[in-house]
Amino acid sequence: MLRFFIAFMFVFITGASVQAFTAPDHYVVSYELKYSYTQDSLNKFWKRTNIPQILVPVRNAVDMYEVTYKGLWLDSTFIIAKGVVYIPKTDKPAAEMVYDHGTRIGLNQDYGIQDLEQVVCMMHAVDNYVAIFPFYYGFAGGEKEHVYQDSWTEAMATVYMIKACREIYPQIGRSTSGQLFLTGYSQGGHASMATHKMLESGSFPEIKLTASSPMSGAYDMTGEQSKTMFRNYTQPHYLPYLILTYQYAYNLWPGDVYDVFKEPYKSKMREVFAQPRTKSFGDVNAMLPKIPGEMIVDSILDRFRNDPTFPFTCKLKQNCLCDWVPKAPMQLCACYGDDEVMYKNTEVAYAAMHAKTDVVHKRVFGKHLSHNPCAPFAILYSKFFFDNFRKGKKHPEHAPPGKNFILKLGISIANGQAKRHLKKTGHVEHDALATRKGKTS
C-alpha cells in the first residue's frame, strides 16, 4: 500500500505521463569489478596527461564497477540500464558525486579512463568521492531508446543508478558520508539539473541532495537554444536527434517520423539513426545544412514557429528547466564563448532562479572559451564548490582566489595534453582487468 501511495504521489507531483507502478524489491541486477587502479598507476596517468597534482591530488586507489540496474520507464515498467561507479579504496566515509555525461550518438560506451568524461569521475574518486556515472537509458546494451534532452528519462536513469549503488555499498564494504552532489556537462548539465529538480519534487524523499553544479546545459529549450535552428550552427545534428528520439518516446505525430525531413536529409537521417549507430558527430554534421531548420519541411517549420500547440514545441517546453526554484545550493557554470550550447541558456536560468532564491550560485568562465575548452575549467570549479561543503560550509564561495591562476594555467595544459595523449594512443593501460565474477542481487 505504501509503495502504491508513493507511486501515486510521484505522478501527481511531477506531472509525469505514467501510471502508478510497483517498485521491485531490488534495483541492482548485477555488478562487476572491471578495473582496479593503484595509486602508483594513477600517479603515472596524472603525469602522462598533465593533470596537476596541486589541484587534484591522488589520495587513494580506486576500483571501478560496471552496474546493471532497473530504472523506471515512461510506461511505468522497470527496464534494464547500465552505468559505472568509481569506488575510492579508503576506510573513510565518502561523499557521493554523480556525473551525467554529454551528448553521444553511438550507443556503445567505453569503460574506464580511456573515456575522457570518466576521467572526471576519477578526479573525484581519487579524493574520496564515490563517483557515479549513469549511461542513460538505451546505452551500453540497456533497454529502450535513449531520449535526447528529455528531463524525465535523464532524471530517472540517474536516480535509479543512485539507488542501485546504495544497494552495492554494503556488499563491498563501502560507507558514505550522507552527502550527495550532482554535476554534468552539456547534455549532462541538463540531466543534472533535471535530477536536482526531480529530487526536490518530493518523489524520492530517501535521497537527500547536498548541492549541484550543472555545467553548460541547454536549459532554455524553446528560447535561447531553439534560436540555433535558424542560423549558422556548428552542431546541426542536435535537431534530428531531438526530433527522432522525442517521437520514439512520445509519438508526437502520426506516420513516418522521417517525413519531417526534406530530401536528401530524410534518407541520410534514416541511415544515421539505424542500428547499430556508427557515425560520429563530425560525420553527421557533414551531412547536414549549416542552418538546421533547412532540413525540415516547410509546413512543420511553420508550425514550430507559429503554433504554440504543436506537439514538438510543447514537449520542448516541458524540458525547459528555467522556471523552478532549487532549494539545495546550485552553481551554474558556463563560458561566454560557447557556440554550441549558448551561454544565454545559463543566463536565463540564473536570472529566473536568482530572483527567487539566494542559494543559487553562478560562476562564469572566460569570454574566449568555447564549449569543449570550457569543460575542464567548469569541472574543477564544480569540484572546488563540492569540496567546500565537505569542509562543513553551508553556502560556500567558489574556488579560493589563490587557485585561479594555477587553475587557468594548469588545467588548460592538462586538457590539451590529455586529449592529445588519448587521441594518439586510443586507450589507457589499466593495472589489471578484474577476474571477479559479477554478483546478482
BELFEN-V887426 format. One record per pair of residues at least 24 apart in sequence whose ideal C-beta (glycine too) atoms are under 6 Angstrom apart, sorted by sequence separation. I is the first residue (numbers start at 0). J is the second residue. D is the distance in whole Angstrom. If there is no record, write none. Layout:
BEGIN
<<I;J;D> <I;J;D>>
END
This chain:
BEGIN
<<61;85;5> <62;86;5> <133;157;5> <36;61;5> <188;213;4> <61;87;6> <108;134;5> <188;214;5> <321;347;5> <35;62;5> <96;123;5> <133;160;4> <188;215;5> <189;216;4> <321;348;5> <379;406;6> <59;87;5> <60;88;4> <188;216;3> <189;217;6> <34;63;5> <59;88;5> <131;160;6> <179;208;5> <180;209;6> <239;268;5> <243;272;5> <32;62;6> <33;63;5> <59;89;4> <108;138;5> <179;209;5> <180;210;6> <181;211;4> <182;212;5> <184;214;4> <185;215;6> <264;294;4> <321;351;5> <328;358;5> <329;359;5> <330;360;4> <331;361;5> <332;362;5> <334;364;5> <336;366;6> <108;139;4> <178;209;4> <184;215;6> <324;355;5> <335;366;4> <336;367;5> <338;369;6> <339;370;4> <379;410;6> <32;64;5> <33;65;5> <96;128;4> <106;138;5> <324;356;5> <330;362;6> <336;368;5> <337;369;6> <131;164;6> <261;294;6> <336;369;5> <337;370;5> <30;64;5> <31;65;5> <93;127;5> <94;128;5> <95;129;5> <96;130;5> <97;131;5> <98;132;6> <260;294;5> <334;368;4> <85;120;5> <93;128;6> <261;296;6> <362;397;5> <375;410;5> <30;66;5> <91;127;6> <93;129;5> <259;295;6> <87;124;5> <153;190;4> <157;194;4> <29;67;5> <89;127;6> <28;67;4> <85;124;4> <154;193;5> <334;373;4> <375;414;4> <28;68;6> <87;127;5> <153;193;5> <154;194;5> <259;299;5> <27;68;6> <148;189;6> <26;68;5> <26;69;5> <86;129;6> <150;193;4> <154;197;4> <236;280;6> <85;130;4> <158;203;6> <332;377;4> <23;69;5> <84;131;5> <236;283;4> <236;284;5> <83;132;5> <235;284;6> <82;132;6> <82;133;4> <82;134;5> <235;287;4> <81;134;5> <238;291;4> <23;77;6> <330;384;5> <20;75;4> <80;136;5> <235;291;4> <18;75;5> <17;75;5> <81;139;4> <231;289;5> <232;291;6> <251;310;4> <81;141;5> <97;157;6> <251;311;6> <80;141;4> <79;141;6> <61;124;4> <79;142;5> <228;291;5> <229;292;5> <78;142;4> <228;292;4> <78;143;5> <55;122;5> <58;125;6> <57;125;5> <58;126;6> <245;314;5> <72;143;6> <80;156;6> <33;110;6> <34;111;5> <82;160;5> <84;164;5> <95;175;6> <92;174;5> <93;175;5> <94;176;5> <92;175;6> <101;184;5> <102;185;6> <71;155;5> <92;176;4> <94;178;4> <95;179;5> <96;180;5> <97;181;5> <98;182;6> <99;183;3> <101;185;4> <102;186;5> <70;155;5> <98;183;6> <101;186;5> <70;156;5> <101;187;5> <86;173;6> <100;187;5> <99;187;4> <70;159;4> <68;159;6> <99;190;4> <99;191;5> <147;240;5> <147;241;6> <221;315;5> <68;163;4> <220;315;4> <221;316;5> <66;163;6> <147;244;5> <146;244;5> <220;318;5> <221;319;6> <220;319;5> <219;319;6> <146;248;4> <218;320;4> <219;321;5> <144;247;5> <218;321;5> <233;338;6> <234;339;5> <210;327;6> <210;328;4> <211;329;5> <212;330;4> <214;332;4> <215;333;5> <223;341;5> <208;327;5> <223;343;4> <224;344;6> <223;344;5> <215;337;6> <217;340;5> <223;347;6> <215;340;5> <219;344;5> <218;344;5> <196;323;6> <199;326;5> <217;344;5> <192;320;5> <219;347;5> <195;325;6> <218;348;4> <26;159;6> <15;151;6> <26;162;5> <27;163;5> <26;163;4> <30;167;5> <27;166;5> <185;340;6> <214;377;4> <150;318;5> <212;381;4> <106;276;6> <148;318;6> <105;276;5> <104;276;6> <212;384;5> <210;388;6> <209;388;6> <13;200;5> <12;200;5> <12;201;5> <13;202;6> <12;202;6> <184;374;5> <9;202;4> <182;381;5> <180;385;5> <119;378;5> <94;389;6> <113;426;5> <113;427;5> <112;427;5> <54;409;6> <51;409;4> <49;412;5> <50;413;5> <49;413;5> <49;416;4> <48;416;6> <48;417;4> <48;420;5> <40;430;5> <37;430;5> <36;430;6> <34;429;5> <35;430;6> <35;431;6> <35;433;6> <32;433;4> <32;435;5> <31;437;3> <30;437;6> <29;437;4> <29;439;5> <27;440;4> <25;440;5>>
END
